Amino acid sequence: MPRPLVDAARLEVESLVAREPPPAGHLGPYSYFLDAARQAPLCVLLLSGPALLAAESLIDPAKFAPPEQVQISLNIPPFDHLPGGPHVDGLMPPEPDGRPGTFTLLAGIFLTDQAAGGMGNLWVWPGSHRSAARYFREHGTDALLSSVPYPPVELSEPRQVLGRAGDLLLAHYLLGHNIGGNVSAVRREVVYFRLRREGHRSRWREFVRDPWFEFGPVREVVSSCS
């Protein structure tokens, strides 16, 4: 991401934390969930740089609906923690109509370096999105709401996501993930957007059964390699 956009976003985060600080003495993860329509300095990270183009290349020719929410995710050191397992977002509480809060793609933009492990990194379980989709094909999509924190599937060894300020993370909705410890001297800062392909809410059941349902270009690549 262009450095001026990252610097502007960091200033916005600093201002918010100064106005609404975490509780005194709080260590570890702390998040702000904000209305995207009121967060132009943060949304510009997604909308005015290369991030949205990269994300939409995975669903081309479809488009994403405008993001509804922005999450500022902090990890305040020292926080010596190893996640016990993954979770999937949007299950508790469900949406007002009872539907799980699914989405297509998680887009995260790093505001601080996480070049090594133990810097507040996101942990992910590679391949878990395919295992979860297979579980919902076999047990039905209503099992999603009872799959808290994550469906009972066999998991690979987790990995910590590494990156530098300005890097972009794109993760499938069903990819198991969790937050790790921060034993560095720096507060970890990431801005997350939960992106829904246009029309996603009407076809969430198909989506959680087929991991490539909304990812046409990815399906083509996977099919050509199989």
Secondary structure by P-SEA (a helix, b strand, c coil): ccaaaaaaaaaaaaaaaaacccccccccbbbbbbcccccaaaaaaccccaaaaaaacccccccccccccccbbbbcccccccccccccccccccccccccccccbbbbbbcccccccccbbbbbbcaaaaaaaaaaaaccccccccccccccccccbbbbbbbcccbbbbbccccbbbbbbbcccbbbbbbbbbcccccccccaaaaaaccccccaaaaaaaaaac
